[in-house]
Amino acid sequence: MRQSAIDLSSECSQAERARIRAAIREHLRPGNFLEIGTAAGGTLKQIIGWTREAGVATRFWVLDPFTYFEDQLEKVRANLRGAEIDPDEVEFLIGTTDSQLALQRALGTRFSAIFIDGDHRALPVTKDLQWAEQLEVGGLIFAHDYCAKFEGVIWAIDRFLARNPGFELLGRSETLVVLRRKDDRLVPVDAAELRRARIVQTLLKWKYSIRKRLAR
Ligand SMILES: C[S@@+](CC[C@H](N)C(=O)[O-])C[C@H]1O[C@@H](n2cnc3c(N)ncnc32)[C@H](O)[C@@H]1O
């Protein structure tokens, strides 16, 4: 069983959480904060505390299929209650970008921050980066597990930055990267980009599988 399911802890390291806290203090503007992939809500409850501490009025949203472990959504809600946060103040979107983005686009929902920590393969991360279209100028993107173990995350984030000069890399701590939207330029993720991400994901899968066989 996952550690976060047992003790409802954060899956980010102390240094990564310190980086998130600093970015909130220095750069976060009031608005909606979306966490994509919450596990037990261990990082979420801390982020909520840090926005309160910084006095930044923020409404929280969580996007997750809630199939990570048994009773995941109930455990997240209990975890929040344990930190004196009313879970009814968090908007839970049950699903993935595929099932939830179109509605929020149609509603014109805007975000001041997006924390990407769901499915770490190249295609899902590329899809999650489509929420950047809903990000206010000055808004932040946090991405977790930007590391050799998750090459799909590195590929998707690097590709996003290379295609989008309207975004800058603010900083990095261990596997946590922080991006900021500088202006309103954004190159949308189109069908060709999704095909490219799918190919990269397949190539990386083959690479891991060949490496595993060779190591036997
Ligand atoms: C690594 S954990 C998240 C850890 C959490 N952010 C933290 O810091 O404690 C991954 C989470 O992503 C969710 N997930 C998996 N695929 C997803 C997807 N396509 N979209 C959103 N969430 C996803 C899982 O259910 C799980 O809750």
The ligand as an SDF file (V2000), in Angstrom:
LIG
                    3D

 27 29  0  0  0  0  0  0  0  0999 V2000
    1.9600   11.0530   -7.2680 C   0  0  0  0  0  0  0  0  0  0  0  0
    0.3000   11.0620   -6.6900 S   0  0  0  0  0  0  0  0  0  0  0  0
    0.0300   12.7550   -6.3010 C   0  0  0  0  0  0  0  0  0  0  0  0
    0.7600   13.2070   -5.0670 C   0  0  0  0  0  0  0  0  0  0  0  0
    0.2760   14.4940   -4.4590 C   0  0  0  0  0  0  0  0  0  0  0  0
    0.2810   15.5940   -5.4130 N   0  0  0  0  0  0  0  0  0  0  0  0
    1.1490   14.8610   -3.2730 C   0  0  0  0  0  0  0  0  0  0  0  0
    1.9980   15.7650   -3.4360 O   0  0  0  0  0  0  0  0  0  0  0  0
    0.9960   14.2600   -2.2180 O   0  0  0  0  0  0  0  0  0  0  0  0
   -0.5780   10.8350   -8.1890 C   0  0  0  0  0  0  0  0  0  0  0  0
   -2.0750   11.1110   -8.1390 C   0  0  0  0  0  0  0  0  0  0  0  0
   -2.4920   11.3210   -9.4700 O   0  0  0  0  0  0  0  0  0  0  0  0
   -3.7240   10.7280   -9.6990 C   0  0  0  0  0  0  0  0  0  0  0  0
   -3.8420   10.5200  -11.1540 N   0  0  0  0  0  0  0  0  0  0  0  0
   -3.4440    9.4730  -11.9060 C   0  0  0  0  0  0  0  0  0  0  0  0
   -3.6900    9.7140  -13.2060 N   0  0  0  0  0  0  0  0  0  0  0  0
   -4.2430   10.9560  -13.2620 C   0  0  0  0  0  0  0  0  0  0  0  0
   -4.7030   11.7770  -14.3190 C   0  0  0  0  0  0  0  0  0  0  0  0
   -4.6460   11.3940  -15.5970 N   0  0  0  0  0  0  0  0  0  0  0  0
   -5.2230   12.9860  -14.0190 N   0  0  0  0  0  0  0  0  0  0  0  0
   -5.2870   13.4130  -12.7260 C   0  0  0  0  0  0  0  0  0  0  0  0
   -4.8510   12.6820  -11.6800 N   0  0  0  0  0  0  0  0  0  0  0  0
   -4.3250   11.4720  -11.9570 C   0  0  0  0  0  0  0  0  0  0  0  0
   -3.6920    9.4810   -8.8340 C   0  0  0  0  0  0  0  0  0  0  0  0
   -4.9980    9.0210   -8.5410 O   0  0  0  0  0  0  0  0  0  0  0  0
   -2.9490    9.9910   -7.6110 C   0  0  0  0  0  0  0  0  0  0  0  0
   -3.8600   10.5240   -6.6930 O   0  0  0  0  0  0  0  0  0  0  0  0
  1  2  1  0
  2  3  1  0
  2 10  1  0
  3  4  1  0
  4  5  1  0
  5  6  1  0
  5  7  1  0
  7  8  2  0
  7  9  1  0
 10 11  1  0
 11 12  1  0
 11 26  1  0
 12 13  1  0
 13 14  1  0
 13 24  1  0
 14 15  1  0
 14 23  1  0
 15 16  2  0
 16 17  1  0
 17 18  1  0
 17 23  2  0
 18 19  1  0
 18 20  2  0
 20 21  1  0
 21 22  2  0
 22 23  1  0
 24 25  1  0
 24 26  1  0
 26 27  1  0
M  CHG  2   2   1   9  -1
M  END
$$$$
